[in-house]
Amino acid sequence: MSSTSSISLAPSAVPAAAAPRSRRAVRTWLFVMAALVVAMVAVGGTTRLTGSGLSITEWKPVTGAIPPLSGTAWAEEFAKYQATPQYKLINQGMSLSEFQFIYAWEWGHRLLGRLLGLAFFLPLLVFWWRGQLDRRLSLSLLGLGLLGGLQGTVGWIMVASGLQPGMTAVAPIKLTLHLTLASAIYAGLVWLASGLDRRRDEAVPARISGTALAMMALVLVQVALGGLVAGSKAGLTYNTWPLMDGSLVPAGLFAGTPWIENFVDNVALVQFNHRLTAYALLALAIVHAADARRTVPGTGAARRATALAGLVVAQATLGIVTLLLAVPFWAGLAHQVAAMVVLGMATAHARLCRAPAPAVLRTV
C-alpha cells in the first residue's frame, strides 16, 4: 500500500479528481449515518409509544444481540419481565404472544443501535486507513463515536430507572437525556457532512449566520423539552389549544416543592415550557426567513431559511394536532420524526451559512 501524507488545505494543492471523490464518499457516508440515527429515533419512539421499553430487563451488549430461540428461552425472558413493576401494576395477565410483540420492538431498537455502531466505526477505519480524513475531521468523528458509546450506556441507565420498585416507566429526565444525546449526535453528523459540501454560500451577513446558529440551538432545546413531555406523559393532559385549562397561563405551574423539580415533574409546567419554546421558535424562523429573503435574496441561504420556516410551521401544526387528539400513536411518532427533520435542516442551514471553503480531505 502506498504511503499517505497530509497536504495543504488550500484547494490548489489538491489533485483535481481525487479530493472531490474522497469528499463525496465521506459526505455520503455521514448523511447515511444521520439517516440511520433518525431511524433509531423512530424505532425508539415506537418502542416508547407501545410500552415496549422495559420488556428486556438485562443489558448484554454482545450476547443480547441473539433473541430467544426456543420455548424455554422465551419462558425465561417472560419470567424476568413478570417480576417487573410494570408487569405487576399494568400488564398483569399479559399473554406470551403479547410479550413477544413488545420484546421484538425493544430488541429491534437495541439491534439497530449495534448495527449503527458497526456502520459508523468500520467505514471510519477504512477512510482513516486510506488517508481520506484530515486531522480535524478525524477528531470530530472520534468524538461522535465516543458519544455514540455513551448513548448506549445512557440507554441502559434509562431502562434501569424503569425497573426500580414502584416504577412502571422510565424516568422522564433520563428519557430526555437519551433523546437529546441522540439528537446531538445526529446534528453533529449533519454538521460535518454539510461542511464537506462543495457548494457554499457567498458572504452571508453575520446577523444571518448568527440567527441560523441560534435556530439550530433552539430546535435542540425544543427536542429536549419534547422529551420531557413524552417522559412525563404531559401530552395526555391539557388537550386544548391555545388555552391550557381555560387560560393562556395555567395555574399551579410551581405548585411542587422544591420549585426546581416542577420543570421535570409538573406536567403543567412541562407542557407550558414546550408550548412557549414552540412559539419562540416559530417567530424566530419566520423573522429569520424574512430577513434572509430581504438581505440576500435569491441565494441558497434565503431559500433554506424559507424552507426551514415552512418546516417549523408544519411541525407546530402537527404538534397542535397531536395534542388535541391526545397523542395517538401515528401523530406522536410523526411529531418525533418531524422534529429530527427540522433539526437536520436547521443544522445544515447553520453550517452552510457560516462555512468557509470546505476543508480538503487527505488523499492517498
C-alpha angles and dihedrals in degrees: 000000000000119000123256131219138180116257134195118288090227110112092229092062095060127089106253098235104031101056098051091048091049092047093047093052094049092044092051091049092051092050090049089052090050090052090051090053089053088051089050091052090048093051089045090052091050090049090053096044092049092048091240101129097095097045093098108058100186136061112226107160094189111022091036089073088079113074123213108291102185139045090252092052091050091049090053093050091047091051090054091052092047088061092060124098090237092061094043096047103033114010102038108153095023112159124236091250091053089050091050089055095056091039090056092057095050092043090049091050092052093044091052088052090054092048090048089055091052092046088054105042101038096055089039090059091046093050091046093047091051091050095243097134127074120220097260093049091046092054092046092051092047089053091052090048091054090049088052090055090048089050091061090052092047089050092058093044087053093051092045090056089062093052094061119111112283094013121120097173138026121278110272094227091053092047088051092050090050093050095042093050091050089050092049091051090049092049090049092054092049091046093053094043093049090049089060093054112118090215114081138166122260115240107323118197114255089240092060095045092044092051090047090054091048089052091055092049093047092050089053090050090050091051089053091050088049088055089056090050091051095044095049092038088234090152090071091066133061091025095180132094141244089000127058113210088343095308138085088229111034123216123255099037090145100026094125128078134260089037095224092065090063089076089066107022105033106084092198093057093039092056093039092055091049090052094047093050090048090055091048092048092048092050092047093049093052094045091046092051092048091048093049093047090051098041102038105016119187094016130122089250092057093047093048093047090052092048091048091052089051091051092050091051090050092048092049090051091049090049091054092048090048091052096046091050092048095246107300113196097256095048095045092051094044091050092052095048092044088055088061090051091052091047092049093050092046091050095048090046093050092048095048092046091060101027118127117203104311116266111255118238123233114260133210 
